[in-house]
Amino acid sequence: MNQKIIYCCYAIEQEINDPRVFINYNPKYRESSINTTNKHVIRLISNCPWCGKGLPQSLRDEWFDILEKEYQLDDPWDKNQALLVPEEFKTDEWWKKRGL
């Protein structure tokens, strides 16, 4: 699944692809974030810092809800349950397949 991600503007595309910058896109949850120097803290962003356009809504809650409803995984980060998470849920395939 080698699709090019389309960003809202050239500026954010350049920043996300620059390894020196702490802006990230996580396709699994469809989230954009600004990382802090503390590697355990991220700040989700809902608008592009450059053009102001709204970014797609995070699907993190839906990820957990679907895994619980369809696969009975109530804690997919648990080491035993993590082994049962289907491959599609490790990428953006799960939400694209469902038209989210």
ChimeraX attribute file (.defattr): number of C-alpha atoms within 10 A of each C-alpha:
attribute: neighborCount
match mode: 1-to-1
recipient: residues
	/A:1	6
	/A:2	4
	/A:3	5
	/A:4	6
	/A:5	9
	/A:6	8
	/A:7	13
	/A:8	17
	/A:9	13
	/A:10	11
	/A:11	13
	/A:12	17
	/A:13	16
	/A:14	12
	/A:15	14
	/A:16	18
	/A:17	13
	/A:18	12
	/A:19	10
	/A:20	8
	/A:21	12
	/A:22	15
	/A:23	21
	/A:24	21
	/A:25	16
	/A:26	12
	/A:27	16
	/A:28	18
	/A:29	20
	/A:30	17
	/A:31	18
	/A:32	23
	/A:33	17
	/A:34	16
	/A:35	16
	/A:36	12
	/A:37	9
	/A:38	7
	/A:39	7
	/A:40	7
	/A:41	11
	/A:42	16
	/A:43	11
	/A:44	15
	/A:45	18
	/A:46	16
	/A:47	15
	/A:48	16
	/A:49	11
	/A:50	11
	/A:51	12
	/A:52	11
	/A:53	12
	/A:54	12
	/A:55	15
	/A:56	13
	/A:57	14
	/A:58	18
	/A:59	17
	/A:60	12
	/A:61	9
	/A:62	13
	/A:63	16
	/A:64	16
	/A:65	15
	/A:66	16
	/A:67	18
	/A:68	14
	/A:69	10
	/A:70	8
	/A:71	13
	/A:72	13
	/A:73	18
	/A:74	14
	/A:75	13
	/A:76	18
	/A:77	12
	/A:78	10
	/A:79	9
	/A:80	10
	/A:81	13
	/A:82	12
	/A:83	11
	/A:84	13
	/A:85	15
	/A:86	11
	/A:87	10
	/A:88	13
	/A:89	16
	/A:90	12
	/A:91	15
	/A:92	16
	/A:93	15
	/A:94	18
	/A:95	19
	/A:96	10
	/A:97	9
	/A:98	7
	/A:99	7
	/A:100	10
